Amino acid sequence: MGSSFRAFRRYTAMTTGGKLPARQRVRFHLAATLLALSAVTCSTHDLLADEDGVSFWIPGLFGSLAATPQQPGWSLTSFYYHTDVSASGNAAVAREITIGRFNPTVNISVNANVHAKADLGFVIPTYVFATPFLGGQASASLLMAYGNNDTSLNATATVGPFTKSIALQQDTMGFADLVPQFAGRWNAGVNNYMAYLTGDIPVGKYGSTDLANIGLGHAALDGGLGYTYFDPKAGHEFSAVFGLTGNFRNQSTGYTSGVDSHLDWGASQFLSKQVQVGLVGYFYEQLTSDSGCAPALCPFKSRVIGIGPQLGYLFPVGNMQGYFNIKGYGEFDHDNRPDGWNLWLTFVLSPAAPAAEPAPPPILTKTAPRS
């Protein structure tokens, strides 16, 4: 959440001397909700697992320089997120089975395809405390988002000799859930460490019978550890943040998602005081099965890997500092989820790094003349 920008400022200071009949129609309508939910909550590993693929964590949220110290005071991070994902087969019918609208013991053959595109704008105010915290630095953030989710579903159901085809589409706009986060960071030369705790407050736009949703529909708790190697003189950097997500029960559906693991990483090289280039990636895997899923589909577990390029640029904004970053991920090696891609455009406005203090003049002493 803007950590790369703040560390970028720190790098600049150091290099300059400072520091996403009608009954059957409803069934299919509900089935595609899972993809919509995952897309608009920016989970790019949707469907099947985590209540049919609806994950709290946004893969790629952390990136380069995640664990490096930040400048004390207020900062504002904003980013635009676009995701485009598709799925077919069980991934498109899992949700209607989960909520009991489709009986998996009945001999019904279903072929379905879903496609979702989401565009979300995020705003993240952060306060970094100047007072030391356990020998390090503490920060508090609040993630807020607003955007739209456009999901379509095409399906064919066969019961004996009868076949029915449907095509559904819904475009929803609204606010996402609130996500507070607390983090602590510690520095030891080129080694930097971080611990964070975050969670989901389910207040966003959500309906269990909607095809496209913005909110998650249940609370979640997530925490993890991060590490950054950063050599400001050579401009070398590598970061990795690992976390676990525990999910609370969705009261609307009676479904409880399993425990998820996620690893975000970034590697970059500073070409100058202003320009940063590199790679970013993530690995996401569900560790435990869901509770409330149908035996025909359980255990619900998903996996996805994403990787792509990044480019960062630092520039002054009045007496503050601005940072722009663009990164994108292509997904592969997915299991029980749709594949796709996502794009992030990030802008951070934060206090400028303190100017380097000039070295004091040498002390001149007068020596007694030799005799």
Secondary structure as UniProt FT lines:
FT   HELIX           3..15
FT   TURN            16..17
FT   HELIX           22..31
FT   HELIX           33..40
FT   TURN            41..42
FT   HELIX           50..53
FT   TURN            59..60
FT   TURN            64..67
FT   STRAND          73..88
FT   HELIX           90..98
FT   TURN            99..100
FT   TURN            104..105
FT   STRAND          109..128
FT   TURN            134..135
FT   STRAND          136..159
FT   TURN            160..161
FT   STRAND          162..175
FT   STRAND          178..188
FT   TURN            189..190
FT   STRAND          191..201
FT   TURN            208..209
FT   STRAND          220..231
FT   TURN            232..235
FT   STRAND          236..247
FT   TURN            251..254
FT   STRAND          255..256
FT   STRAND          260..270
FT   STRAND          275..286
FT   TURN            295..297
FT   STRAND          303..317
FT   TURN            318..319
FT   STRAND          320..335
FT   STRAND          339..351
//
